[in-house]
Amino acid sequence: MSHDRRPVLVWAERVFTAALLAFVVYRLAPQLGALAGLGPELGRTPDFAFTTLDGTEVRSGELEGKVVVLNFWATWCAPCRLEMPSLQSLHEDRAGDGVVVLGLATDVGGAQPIVDFLTERGITYPIGRATNAHKRAFGGIRGIPTTFVIGRDGTVRHRVVGYFAPPAMRAAVRRLLAEEPTVGP
């Protein structure tokens, strides 16, 4: 290799390393924010409603006073599959404390493959079908899974795109449960 090319390769390596570091920080920041309770306030939860796959109606207005974990996911999504047991565990462990875990499947096609998928994995928290209106209401879903953690006052406190690590998810929920509920206007 020519001696003249070394500075170019060194700079290319530095640029690549900086870009990789920026990507890692970008992807981990929401996780760390949820873990530590830091991050931007993302605003009020949009009004939404959906019918679960078992026929139950879910309306955002009925969730005020509860901590809500709303997950957009798909059956074909590997990170979604990895995080679903954590969501199920959170549902089982904290439902009595005022935590509501909800899923909105982004799969296209019929509902039966989703029902079969959930049954096979023992997922029992409420799941509905995500519509384009749901996706738009939450500011667009740029990747799945995307999980929103919503405080008792209806404010979206965390948005995590990609796999939501269970320790960060549980820390965010625990912190929001410890906050005093606010009385709406």
SVG drawing of the C-alpha trace seen along z (x, -y; Angstrom):
<svg xmlns="http://www.w3.org/2000/svg" viewBox="-66 -22 71 45">
<polyline fill="none" stroke="black" stroke-width="0.4" points="0.0,0.0 1.2,-3.4 2.4,-5.7 0.2,-8.5 -3.0,-6.5 -2.6,-6.1 -4.0,-9.5 -7.0,-8.9 -7.6,-5.5 -7.1,-6.9 -9.7,-9.6 -12.1,-7.1 -11.8,-4.9 -12.4,-7.9 -15.5,-8.9 -16.8,-5.4 -16.2,-5.1 -17.9,-8.4 -20.9,-7.4 -21.1,-4.1 -20.9,-5.7 -23.6,-8.2 -25.9,-5.4 -25.4,-3.5 -26.1,-6.6 -29.2,-7.3 -30.5,-3.8 -29.6,-3.5 -30.7,-7.0 -34.4,-6.1 -33.5,-3.0 -31.3,-4.9 -33.9,-7.7 -36.6,-5.2 -34.2,-3.5 -33.2,-6.8 -36.4,-8.7 -34.9,-11.3 -36.0,-12.4 -38.3,-14.8 -42.0,-15.0 -43.7,-13.7 -47.1,-15.3 -50.6,-14.0 -51.6,-10.7 -53.8,-11.0 -57.3,-9.8 -57.5,-6.3 -59.8,-3.3 -59.6,0.2 -61.3,3.6 -59.1,6.3 -58.9,9.6 -61.2,11.1 -63.8,8.4 -63.2,6.0 -63.3,2.3 -60.3,0.3 -60.6,-3.5 -57.8,-5.9 -60.2,-7.9 -60.8,-4.9 -57.1,-4.5 -56.5,-7.8 -55.1,-7.1 -53.2,-4.1 -49.7,-3.6 -50.0,-2.3 -47.4,-0.4 -48.6,-0.5 -46.6,1.6 -46.8,1.6 -45.5,5.0 -45.8,7.7 -45.7,11.5 -42.8,11.6 -40.6,9.1 -37.8,10.9 -37.2,8.1 -41.0,8.0 -40.9,11.8 -38.1,11.2 -39.8,8.5 -43.3,10.0 -42.5,12.3 -41.3,9.2 -44.6,7.4 -46.6,10.5 -44.7,10.7 -45.2,7.0 -48.9,7.5 -49.2,10.4 -47.1,8.8 -48.4,5.2 -52.0,5.2 -53.2,5.1 -51.1,2.0 -52.7,0.0 -50.5,1.0 -52.2,1.7 -50.1,3.4 -51.6,3.1 -50.5,4.3 -51.3,3.1 -50.3,5.6 -49.2,4.1 -49.5,7.4 -51.5,7.2 -54.0,9.9 -56.5,11.8 -56.6,11.8 -56.4,15.6 -52.6,15.9 -52.1,13.2 -54.5,15.1 -52.6,18.4 -49.3,16.6 -50.5,15.2 -52.1,18.5 -48.9,20.4 -46.8,18.0 -49.3,17.6 -49.7,13.9 -52.9,12.7 -52.6,8.9 -55.1,7.0 -54.1,6.9 -55.8,5.2 -55.0,4.3 -53.0,1.2 -54.6,-1.1 -52.9,-3.9 -54.9,-6.3 -53.4,-4.8 -49.9,-5.1 -50.4,-8.7 -52.0,-9.6 -48.7,-8.5 -46.6,-10.5 -45.9,-7.8 -44.3,-4.4 -40.9,-4.4 -39.9,-0.9 -41.2,1.9 -41.4,2.7 -42.2,-0.8 -43.3,-1.1 -44.9,-4.1 -45.0,-4.4 -47.8,-6.7 -48.1,-8.2 -51.3,-8.2 -52.0,-11.8 -52.1,-10.6 -48.7,-12.1 -46.4,-10.0 -43.3,-9.8 -41.2,-7.4 -41.0,-6.2 -38.6,-3.4 -38.1,-2.2 -36.7,1.3 -36.3,3.9 -37.2,2.4 -34.9,3.9 -36.9,5.3 -34.9,3.5 -35.5,0.1 -39.2,0.9 -39.8,2.0 -37.9,-1.0 -40.0,-3.4 -43.2,-1.7 -42.1,-1.6 -41.2,-5.3 -44.5,-6.3 -46.5,-4.2 -44.7,-6.0 -45.9,-9.4 -49.0,-10.8 -51.9,-10.6 -53.0,-14.0 -56.6,-15.1 -57.6,-16.0 -59.3,-19.3"/>
</svg>
